């Protein structure tokens, strides 16, 4: 989002056909007492994406004013940069994914169990908006916890993707450990996970 022209394009296309259902849901959810929620950038695949990427909660660079106002791998922060690098390694394009969070409202903190519970219904609604969904990638413990909650409450919805892949969060925090072998293993798992994601999408496209 560093380029003003790209950011202006995203803002102009905020309700483009492929992201309109999602961003209208965001508008609805932002009108609750839980507060503000960023839109999904139209650079992403929206309802047509084969990949749903779930992280923990929206970061500071998603904020309107100080950031872009969008969930987007083009945001100007290290987590987004790592995400882009992993996707590029796996042959996954920006338009292949729709980004989301276990707790989709802005708190910039670890969600409580109650907040993770509150994030289940928005996640359920999002999955139902994505008829081309092939794989869900759950990055971090909170994302994985949110999917377990979804599976328990709505098993039919949780069965919609062909594959669910788990990995570590792409933030630097996920690599904070004094053990270099553990850190290296986490980096490898991130890469392996995205290769699994890319292979699943390629396989799905090969049989279309």
N, C-alpha and C positions, 0 to 999 in steps of 0.2 A: 504493500500500500504506500510505499515511499513515493511513487510517481503520482503526481497530482492528477494526470490524465486517467490513470487506471482507477484511482479512487473515485473520480467523478463518474466514470463509466459504471462502476459498481453501484453508486448511489442512484444513477439514472435508471438502472435495470433492477432495482430492488424488488419490484413486483413483476418481473418477467415471468412468462408462462411456467417455466420449469421450477421456479422457486416461490411463485405466488402462494400456493397452498401452505407451504411451510412458513413463510413469513407472515401470512395472515394469522396462522396459529400463534406465532410469536407475538404479534400485536395483541391478540386475545389474552395470552398468558402474562404479558407485560402489564396488563390492566388489573392484575390482582394485587393483593397486599404483599406479595413476595418481592415486588419491585421490578426492576428493569431486566430485559433479556436482549442480547444482540441478535440481529437477523443473520441468516445464512447468506453469504456473498453469492451473487449470481455467477461468479467465475466457476463455482462448483456445479455439480450435476443436478442438485435438487432432487426432485421426485424421480428423475430418470437415472440417477446414479446407481451403479451396481455395488458400491461400497458405502457402508455406514461406518464412520470413524467416531468412536466415543472416547472422550477424555473426562476430566474430573469436573471442572467448572470453568466458566469464561475468564480469561486472563485480562490484565489491565489494558492491553492493546486492542481489546474488543470494544472498549468504552467509547461512546460518542464524545467528541471533543478532544480528549487526550489520546484517543486511538481511532480506529476505523469505523466503529459501530457495527462491525460484522465479525462472525466466525469465518476465518479465512486463513489458509496456509500461506497467504501472501502478507500477513500481518508482520509488523516490524519487531519481532521478538525472537529470542533463541529457540524457544519451543517450536514455533512455526518453521524456523529455518531447518531444524533437525527433521521435522516432519516432511518437509519438501525434499530433503536429501534422501530420506528413506524411501519415499515414494518414487523418486527418480531412479534410484538403484533397482527398484522392483518393476520399473516400467509402468507405473501408475500415474496417470495424468490428473491435474487438478479437477477436471470435469468428471473424473471417474468416482469422486467421493462426495459425500455430504457429511460435513462435520457436525458434531453434537456433543453434549456434555451430560454426565450422570446427574448433575444438578444444573439445569440450564439457565437459572437466574444468576445475575452477577453478585457474587459475594467475595471473590478473590480469597478464598479460604477453603480448608478441607470441609466438605459437607458433613453434617451430623447424620446419624442413622435416620432420623426423622426427615431430614432434607433429601436423603437418598430415596426414601419412600415416596416423597412428593414428586421426585423426578421420574417415577415409573410411568405414570399416565402420559406425560408428554412424549416419553420414549415410545410407548405403545402406539400413540397416535402417529408419530413420525414413521415408524416401521410400516404402518398400514397405508401411508401416503406414497410408499416407494415400491411400485409393482415390479421393478426390474432389479430389486435387491438380490445380490448373490452372496455377499459375505459381510459380516460385521466384525470389525477389529476393535477389541476392548483394550485400551491402553492405560494401565494402572489399576490399582486395587479398587478404587471407587467405581471405575467403569465396569469392572468385572462384578462387583457387588450389585450394581444397578441391574445388570443383565440377569443375575441370579434371582433378584426380586421379580423382574419381569417374567422369568420362566416359571416361577412359583405361582404368580397371580394369573398370567395369561399364557399358558403353555402353547396354545394354538398360534399366537403371534410370534413367540420365540422360535417356533419351527419354520417360520417363513424363509429365512436365509438358508442357503445350502451349507454354509460353513460359518462357524464362529471361531475367531482367532484371538488368543490372549497374548499380551505383551506388556512391557514396561512403558510407563509414561515417557514421552519424548523430551521432558524437561531435564535440565541439568541435575535437579534434585534427586531424580531417580538413580543417578550414578554416584551419589554421595555415600561412599563406604570406604573404610580404611583398607579393605582387602582388594588388591588390584585384580586378583583372579575373579572375584565376585563381580567387580565392575566390568571386566572384559566379558564375562558370561552374560551380563545384562545387555551389553552392546550387541553381542552376537544374537541374543534372543530377539532384540528389536529388528535386526536385519532378517533373521529367519522368518519372523512373523510377517513382515511385509512381502517377502518372497512368496510365502504361502498365499497371501492375499492376491498378489499379482498373478500367480499361477491359476488360482481359482477363477478369476475373472477371464483370463485368457482361455481357459478350458470352456467356460460357459459360452463365450463368444464363438468358439470353434464349432459348436454344435447348433448354433442358431440357424 
